[in-house]
Structure formats: C-alpha cells, structure tokens
C-alpha cells in the first residue's frame, strides 16, 4: 500500500482547502450547497458521463479531508458526504440507465437534494425491522409509513426510501425506491433542531398512500437488503472523511494555542498534561487517517470487506469524539462560547458515533466477523 499523494492530488486538496476556508457560512444553506456542488464536491467519484470527476477513492477522500479541515461546518460536510456515498453511489451501482441519466447529473450539479429514508421510530440499528410498506397495485406501488431522524428530509427533492414489498419474505421482502419529494401523499416534516450538525436539515418523511410508479424502484423487487448493505458499506468507509480533516484542524489549532497561551509565565504546552494531550490527539488523527486511506486503497483495488468498513467507522468516530473533548479541555473557557467551532465540534462528534450504525453495532459486526472467520 502506497498512500503518498501525487502532485495533482495535492493541488486538488489545496484548492479545496482554500475554497472551504472561503465559504460564507452565514449564507443561505441551499446557496452553500450549490457552491459546493459547483466546486465539484458531489461529483468526486462519479463518472464523467454523468457530470462527475471520476476520481478514485484515494483522491476523493483527500479532497473531502481538506474540505473538513477548511470548513468548520460539520453539518454541511456531513450532508455532502452522505449524498455522495450513501445515495449517489447506490444509484450508480444499482440504478437503471434511465435512473442514472435522469438523476445523477442533477444530484451532482446541486439541482436536487436527496434524503436517505431508512430509519423509523421503531427501527434504527435494526434497519430491516422497518414497517413502511409498498404494496403492488398494477403498474404502481402504494407506499405507506413514516421515516424518522432523516438528514436532509425537510429540504429534499428526492427521497431514497426502503419499504416492505413482501413482508412474508423477511429481509428479502424489502425494496428500495427513488421518489420525487413532490409526490402526492409524501410530506416532508419541518427541520428539527438537534444538538449536533444542526445546519444539516433534519426531520421526518411521511407517506400516506403515495402512489408511485414501479419505475421508481431501484434494483429488483426484494433487492432492498443488498442495496442497503452496499449503501452502508460506502457510508461506513468514507462518510467521516471530512471529520478526519476536522481532526487535523483541531490539532493544528490546539498546537498553536498551546504554544501561544501563557499561564504562570510559560506556554501551556510546557505543562506535561497539555503536551501529552496534544500527543494523544496527534496519534488519534494519524491512525484515523491511516484507516481511511486503507479503506480507500481497498475500495480502489476491489476489496470490499465489511469488517474494514466497520473498523474504519468505529475508529474514526470514537477518535473524533475523544479529540473534540481534548480540544475543549485545551481551549478551556473559550471552548464554551457559543459560536466557537470547538463548541460545535463536540456535539457533532457525538452524532458520529450514532449515525451509520452506532459504535456498539460496529463492535458487534467486527466480533461476529472474527468469530466466523
């Protein structure tokens, strides 16, 4: 494995860092989204025929890392990563040519936003326990149910939804659909304020006897589990790439603050407690970056190991949380001020150990795979 970056990739990263640093985060969220789409953030791994850049995963994660390093809005970064990995990649892998040609250019170009409709009030980590149903009716399905805690739900133009088409078949009775958010009977709930990543629109999707054409189905009927697993695999590997960049930003700022902040006539990093903390932050960042790079290398070489995906998601999320706590300790009272990015990083990091499968679920996956190997 060679994780060195060619000059062209380094230049792309530098350009993205400068772009991210220059974003006006007080601007309208949709305008920010469009600016990121115009910069190419939603087309990193998408083929050129759909308007993407066609980069390999190693290039894509470096660009996302630099975006997270430059932009302190983790909610915006999370939304971009979620659409790229959890939604666009499954459409690319499982969509018909008609679906790919009609949806991917618009998603990549920022014209439409997609919400990933899996989680329900009674099914989170047990995603296959969902109750939303899609009952066949001639050339259509009648979709009924509700999805909770869905990123981008209030603002979405497209809903990527999983529903039961044949309850008697268990997990193999679930299908995936790509539904226009203006469909009659589909209601997008208003934004629910949350403790972390609050800039990311967040709410419910409710379906009341929505009549959707069978052409909206992604993949074959009953193929929802395979699509869901593939979607999660992409998400667990790479959705936290921007958060690794945020860890680099935290580390750089804490090192500078530790050197400049004077207490009792000496910089605080002369205190062993502080210097040890900075060393721990560096270790977590470096190991998180290595995990991310290994996952990218594996994807680029056709290796799709779910254990590696779970290990990557678990290590990065827990490291981001630990580093966010340590950054708050380092900045002390300043970290408590509303609006300070150190203040927002911590609740954002708490979210990272929950979405995409909690850390407990990742540990269960790893243990199960080890047991069965």
Backbone torsions as a table, in degrees:
resi	resn	phi	psi	omega
1	UNK	NA	128.9	178.8
2	UNK	-122.9	111.5	-176.3
3	UNK	-99.8	9.9	177.2
4	UNK	-67.0	146.7	-175.3
5	UNK	-103.7	128.9	176.0
6	UNK	-66.3	157.8	-177.5
7	UNK	-53.6	-38.8	-178.4
8	UNK	-62.5	-39.4	178.9
9	UNK	-69.3	-39.4	176.9
10	UNK	-61.4	-38.4	178.7
11	UNK	-66.5	-40.2	177.3
12	UNK	-62.2	-42.4	178.5
13	UNK	-63.4	-42.9	-179.6
14	UNK	-64.0	-40.8	179.1
15	UNK	-65.3	-38.4	179.6
16	UNK	-70.1	-38.9	176.8
17	UNK	-60.1	-45.1	179.1
18	UNK	-63.8	-40.9	177.9
19	UNK	-61.5	-47.6	-177.2
20	UNK	-64.3	-40.2	178.7
21	UNK	-63.5	-31.1	-175.8
22	UNK	-88.2	-2.3	-179.4
23	UNK	-65.7	137.5	174.5
24	UNK	-88.4	98.2	-173.4
25	UNK	-75.8	-2.1	173.5
26	UNK	-89.0	-6.9	-178.6
27	UNK	-71.4	164.0	176.1
28	UNK	-54.8	138.0	-174.3
29	UNK	-59.6	-40.3	-179.0
30	UNK	-67.0	-33.5	176.7
31	UNK	-68.0	-38.9	176.3
32	UNK	-62.3	-43.8	179.0
33	UNK	-59.0	-44.3	-179.1
34	UNK	-65.6	-39.1	178.1
35	UNK	-61.6	-39.8	179.1
36	UNK	-68.5	-38.8	176.5
37	UNK	-63.5	-42.0	179.4
38	UNK	-63.5	-31.0	177.7
39	UNK	-75.7	-14.3	177.3
40	UNK	101.2	11.6	-174.3
41	UNK	-66.7	-24.6	-178.3
42	UNK	-95.9	1.7	-178.8
43	UNK	-117.3	11.9	-171.0
44	UNK	-53.1	-50.9	-176.3
45	UNK	-103.7	6.9	-178.0
46	UNK	-86.3	141.4	179.9
47	UNK	-61.1	151.5	-178.0
48	UNK	-60.9	-31.1	-177.6
49	UNK	-64.5	-16.6	177.1
50	UNK	-106.3	5.3	179.6
51	UNK	100.2	8.5	-179.0
52	UNK	-93.6	-179.9	-178.4
53	UNK	-94.0	-21.2	178.3
54	UNK	70.6	26.8	179.8
55	UNK	-72.7	154.5	171.1
56	UNK	-75.5	171.2	-175.7
57	UNK	-65.8	-34.0	-179.2
58	UNK	-64.8	-37.4	176.4
59	UNK	-71.0	-43.3	-177.5
60	UNK	-60.9	-43.8	-176.7
61	UNK	-70.8	-27.9	175.9
62	UNK	-67.8	-41.3	178.5
63	UNK	-64.4	-43.3	178.6
64	UNK	-65.6	-39.0	175.7
65	UNK	-56.7	-47.3	-177.9
66	UNK	-69.7	-30.3	174.6
67	UNK	-65.0	-47.2	179.1
68	UNK	-64.7	-32.9	177.5
69	UNK	-68.1	-35.6	-176.6
70	UNK	-90.2	-26.9	-175.5
71	UNK	-110.1	115.9	-179.4
72	UNK	-78.4	-1.8	178.4
73	UNK	-85.4	91.1	-178.8
74	UNK	-67.6	-23.4	177.4
75	UNK	-67.3	-45.0	176.8
76	UNK	-62.6	-45.6	-179.9
77	UNK	-61.4	-41.3	179.1
78	UNK	-63.7	-43.3	179.4
79	UNK	-60.8	-43.2	178.7
80	UNK	-62.8	-46.6	-178.9
81	UNK	-65.1	-40.3	-179.1
82	UNK	-62.0	-44.7	-179.1
83	UNK	-66.8	-41.7	-178.6
84	UNK	-62.7	-50.7	-171.5
85	UNK	-89.4	-41.6	-172.3
86	UNK	-86.9	-19.9	-174.8
87	UNK	-119.4	-54.0	-177.4
88	UNK	-68.2	-40.0	180.0
89	UNK	-62.4	-43.5	175.5
90	UNK	-63.3	-36.5	177.0
91	UNK	-63.6	-42.7	178.2
92	UNK	-61.7	-39.1	-175.1
93	UNK	-80.3	-36.1	-170.6
94	UNK	-117.7	-10.8	-175.4
95	UNK	-74.6	153.9	172.0
96	UNK	-71.5	165.1	178.3
97	UNK	-60.7	-36.7	178.2
98	UNK	-62.5	-44.8	179.3
99	UNK	-64.5	-43.7	-179.3
100	UNK	-65.7	-42.4	-178.5
101	UNK	-69.1	-32.4	-177.6
102	UNK	-87.2	-29.9	-172.9
103	UNK	-102.8	-43.0	-173.3
104	UNK	-61.9	-45.4	178.6
105	UNK	-59.4	-38.2	-179.9
106	UNK	-70.6	-37.2	176.8
107	UNK	-68.2	-45.4	-179.4
108	UNK	-63.8	-38.6	-177.6
109	UNK	-81.0	-3.0	178.5
110	UNK	82.8	4.7	-178.6
111	UNK	-71.1	-33.1	177.6
112	UNK	-130.8	150.7	177.6
113	UNK	-113.5	147.3	-177.8
114	UNK	-118.3	141.2	173.7
115	UNK	-112.4	142.3	-176.5
116	UNK	-98.6	101.4	-172.6
117	UNK	-94.1	85.2	177.2
118	UNK	-115.2	-57.5	-169.8
119	UNK	-65.0	138.8	176.2
120	UNK	-127.4	171.0	-177.6
121	UNK	-57.2	-35.2	-177.6
122	UNK	-107.2	7.8	-179.4
123	UNK	-147.2	105.1	177.2
124	UNK	-110.9	-87.5	177.4
125	UNK	-62.4	-33.3	175.0
126	UNK	-87.7	67.8	-173.5
127	UNK	-61.2	-28.7	-178.3
128	UNK	-77.7	-1.0	175.1
129	UNK	-89.6	15.4	-177.8
130	UNK	-61.7	155.2	-178.3
131	UNK	-114.1	-11.8	177.6
132	UNK	-58.3	133.5	-175.1
133	UNK	-119.1	150.8	174.4
134	UNK	-131.9	100.7	-174.9
135	UNK	-95.3	125.2	-179.1
136	UNK	-61.9	136.8	178.3
137	UNK	-145.8	88.4	-176.4
138	UNK	66.3	-123.0	-178.9
139	UNK	-92.4	19.3	-176.4
140	UNK	-140.2	174.7	170.8
141	UNK	-123.2	149.5	172.3
142	UNK	-105.7	112.7	-173.1
143	UNK	-98.6	126.5	-179.1
144	UNK	-139.2	133.4	178.3
145	UNK	149.3	-167.4	-177.7
146	UNK	-149.4	143.2	176.3
147	UNK	-117.1	135.0	-175.4
148	UNK	-115.5	155.1	174.8
149	UNK	55.2	51.1	-174.9
150	UNK	-105.2	119.8	175.5
151	UNK	-64.6	135.5	178.0
152	UNK	72.6	3.5	-178.8
153	UNK	-54.6	-48.3	-176.9
154	UNK	-64.1	-25.7	-174.4
155	UNK	-107.4	0.1	-170.0
156	UNK	-73.2	151.5	172.5
157	UNK	-105.1	-19.3	-177.4
158	UNK	-136.8	136.2	177.4
159	UNK	-114.9	124.7	176.9
160	UNK	-96.7	102.0	-165.2
161	UNK	-119.5	139.8	174.5
162	UNK	-108.3	133.3	-177.6
163	UNK	-148.1	157.6	177.8
164	UNK	-79.8	121.3	174.8
165	UNK	-102.6	-19.0	176.7
166	UNK	-149.4	88.2	-175.3
167	UNK	-57.1	-27.2	-177.7
168	UNK	-70.6	-15.1	-176.1
169	UNK	-98.1	10.4	178.4
170	UNK	59.3	-135.3	-177.9
171	UNK	-61.0	-27.8	-179.5
172	UNK	-84.4	6.4	175.0
173	UNK	-105.7	17.6	-179.6
174	UNK	-107.6	138.9	179.9
175	UNK	-127.6	160.7	-179.5
176	UNK	-111.6	147.0	-177.2
177	UNK	-138.2	150.5	174.8
178	UNK	-117.2	106.8	-166.6
179	UNK	-118.3	131.0	174.0
180	UNK	-60.7	128.6	-176.1
181	UNK	-68.0	-12.8	177.0
182	UNK	-91.1	6.6	178.8
183	UNK	-59.0	136.6	178.9
184	UNK	-59.1	129.9	-179.3
185	UNK	96.5	-9.8	177.6
186	UNK	-97.2	125.5	179.6
187	UNK	-119.2	128.2	175.0
188	UNK	-95.7	118.2	179.6
189	UNK	-69.0	159.7	178.1
190	UNK	-71.4	162.0	-178.0
191	UNK	-62.4	131.2	175.8
192	UNK	-101.1	120.4	178.0
193	UNK	-63.2	140.3	-178.2
194	UNK	-138.4	166.4	-173.8
195	UNK	-71.6	-32.5	-177.7
196	UNK	-124.8	154.9	179.0
197	UNK	48.1	44.6	-171.8
198	UNK	-69.7	-17.0	177.8
199	UNK	-73.3	-15.8	178.1
200	UNK	-81.5	119.7	177.7
201	UNK	-54.1	140.1	-167.8
202	UNK	-152.4	127.8	-179.3
203	UNK	-180.0	-149.1	-173.6
204	UNK	-112.7	157.4	168.6
205	UNK	-125.0	123.1	-178.5
206	UNK	-118.5	135.1	-177.7
207	UNK	-120.1	116.4	-179.9
208	UNK	-117.0	95.1	-179.5
209	UNK	49.5	50.2	176.5
210	UNK	-73.6	126.0	176.1
211	UNK	-93.5	114.4	-177.6
212	UNK	-122.2	138.7	-178.9
213	UNK	-67.2	149.8	179.5
214	UNK	-63.8	-19.2	178.1
215	UNK	-69.5	-12.9	178.1
216	UNK	-80.2	-11.7	-179.3
217	UNK	-69.0	135.5	177.0
218	UNK	-96.2	116.7	-178.0
219	UNK	76.0	-173.0	-176.7
220	UNK	-75.9	159.4	173.7
221	UNK	-62.3	134.4	-177.1
222	UNK	84.9	0.1	-178.8
223	UNK	-90.3	7.5	-174.9
224	UNK	-61.3	-37.3	-178.8
225	UNK	-63.9	-44.3	179.8
226	UNK	-62.6	-40.1	179.9
227	UNK	-67.5	-42.4	179.6
228	UNK	-62.4	-44.3	179.8
229	UNK	-62.9	-43.3	178.5
230	UNK	-63.4	-41.1	178.9
231	UNK	-61.7	-46.0	179.1
232	UNK	-64.2	-35.7	-179.8
233	UNK	-62.7	-45.5	176.7
234	UNK	-62.4	-44.0	-177.1
235	UNK	-62.4	-47.6	-176.1
236	UNK	-66.8	-31.6	178.4
237	UNK	-71.0	-43.8	-162.2
238	UNK	-127.9	-6.6	-175.1
239	UNK	-67.1	-20.6	-179.1
240	UNK	-96.9	13.3	178.9
241	UNK	-59.4	-40.2	178.4
242	UNK	-66.8	-31.3	179.4
243	UNK	-70.8	-30.2	172.8
244	UNK	-64.0	-39.9	174.3
245	UNK	-61.9	-39.0	177.2
246	UNK	-63.1	-36.1	176.7
247	UNK	-63.3	-37.4	177.0
248	UNK	-65.2	-42.7	177.5
249	UNK	-60.5	-46.2	177.7
250	UNK	-57.1	-47.6	-177.2
251	UNK	-62.0	-47.2	-179.9
252	UNK	-59.7	-43.4	-178.1
253	UNK	-70.2	-37.8	179.5
254	UNK	-68.7	-38.1	177.2
255	UNK	-62.7	-45.0	179.9
256	UNK	-64.8	-41.8	-179.0
257	UNK	-68.5	-40.4	178.7
258	UNK	-62.4	-31.7	179.9
259	UNK	-78.6	-34.5	-172.4
260	UNK	-93.0	-29.8	-176.5
261	UNK	-74.8	122.2	-176.5
262	UNK	-102.5	130.5	174.8
263	UNK	-138.6	131.5	-178.0
264	UNK	53.2	36.7	174.3
265	UNK	78.5	12.8	-179.9
266	UNK	-145.3	153.8	176.5
267	UNK	-64.5	147.1	-175.6
268	UNK	-66.4	-22.5	179.0
269	UNK	-75.1	-3.6	171.1
270	UNK	-76.2	-15.5	175.7
271	UNK	-79.8	127.4	-174.7
272	UNK	-61.3	-33.0	178.4
273	UNK	-60.3	-41.4	179.8
274	UNK	-72.9	-45.6	-177.8
275	UNK	-63.4	-37.9	176.5
276	UNK	-64.5	-39.0	179.0
277	UNK	-63.3	-42.1	178.7
278	UNK	-65.1	-35.9	177.0
279	UNK	-66.1	-40.8	177.5
280	UNK	-63.4	-39.6	177.9
281	UNK	-62.3	-41.2	179.1
282	UNK	-64.1	-42.3	-179.8
283	UNK	-62.5	-44.9	-179.9
284	UNK	-65.0	-40.0	178.3
285	UNK	-63.2	-48.7	-176.3
286	UNK	-63.4	-41.6	-179.9
287	UNK	-70.5	-34.1	176.7
288	UNK	-65.2	-42.9	178.4
289	UNK	-62.7	-41.7	178.7
290	UNK	-63.2	-41.4	177.3
291	UNK	-61.5	-44.3	179.6
292	UNK	-63.0	-44.3	-179.9
293	UNK	-65.8	-38.4	178.0
294	UNK	-64.7	-41.9	178.7
295	UNK	-62.8	-39.1	178.8
296	UNK	-67.4	-43.8	178.1
297	UNK	-60.1	-44.2	-179.7
298	UNK	-61.7	-43.8	179.0
299	UNK	-63.0	-42.2	-179.9
300	UNK	-66.6	-21.7	-180.0
301	UNK	-106.1	18.8	173.2
302	UNK	74.5	17.6	179.2
303	UNK	-99.9	114.6	-177.7
304	UNK	-118.5	80.1	-177.0
305	UNK	-95.7	114.2	179.9
306	UNK	-62.8	-26.2	177.2
307	UNK	-66.2	-41.8	178.2
308	UNK	-63.6	-40.0	177.9
309	UNK	-60.9	-45.1	-179.9
310	UNK	-66.5	-41.2	178.1
311	UNK	-61.9	-41.9	-179.0
312	UNK	-64.4	-49.4	180.0
313	UNK	-61.1	-44.4	-178.5
314	UNK	-63.7	-49.4	-174.8
315	UNK	-67.1	-44.9	-177.3
316	UNK	-66.3	-45.0	-177.0
317	UNK	-64.1	-44.3	179.7
318	UNK	-68.2	-35.2	178.4
319	UNK	-69.2	-40.0	178.1
320	UNK	-63.1	-40.7	178.1
321	UNK	-63.9	-47.8	-179.6
322	UNK	-62.6	-41.3	179.9
323	UNK	-68.6	-32.7	178.6
324	UNK	-67.7	-37.9	174.9
325	UNK	-64.8	-43.4	-179.4
326	UNK	-67.7	-34.3	176.4
327	UNK	-65.3	-40.4	177.7
328	UNK	-63.7	-41.2	177.2
329	UNK	-61.8	-39.7	-177.2
330	UNK	-68.3	-44.1	-179.2
331	UNK	-82.6	-12.1	174.6
332	UNK	52.6	-125.2	-173.6
333	UNK	-58.3	-34.3	-179.6
334	UNK	-61.3	-29.2	-178.1
335	UNK	-71.2	-15.5	-178.0
336	UNK	-89.2	-7.4	-177.1
337	UNK	-75.4	130.2	178.1
338	UNK	-60.4	135.9	-179.8
339	UNK	96.2	-20.4	176.3
340	UNK	-70.4	132.5	-174.8
341	UNK	-62.4	-29.8	177.0
342	UNK	-60.6	-34.6	178.5
343	UNK	-67.1	-37.0	-177.8
344	UNK	-84.7	-26.3	-179.6
345	UNK	-60.8	-38.3	-174.7
346	UNK	-64.3	-52.0	176.7
347	UNK	-65.1	-31.3	175.6
348	UNK	-62.7	-39.5	-179.7
349	UNK	-68.1	-34.6	176.5
350	UNK	-60.7	-41.4	177.8
351	UNK	-60.7	-32.9	-175.5
352	UNK	-67.9	-21.7	177.8
353	UNK	-87.5	3.2	-178.0
354	UNK	-113.0	-56.6	-175.1
355	UNK	-70.5	154.6	-177.8
356	UNK	76.1	13.2	-174.0
357	UNK	101.1	121.7	-177.1
358	UNK	-61.9	165.7	176.9
359	UNK	-60.4	-34.3	176.6
360	UNK	-60.9	-42.5	179.3
361	UNK	-65.2	-40.8	179.3
362	UNK	-61.7	-40.3	178.5
363	UNK	-64.9	-38.8	177.6
364	UNK	-63.0	-42.2	178.8
365	UNK	-61.4	-47.1	-178.2
366	UNK	-61.7	-46.6	-179.6
367	UNK	-62.9	-40.5	179.7
368	UNK	-64.2	-43.7	-179.9
369	UNK	-64.1	-38.9	178.9
370	UNK	-66.9	-40.2	-178.6
371	UNK	-63.8	-36.8	-174.9
372	UNK	-93.3	-0.3	-177.5
373	UNK	-79.6	NA	NA
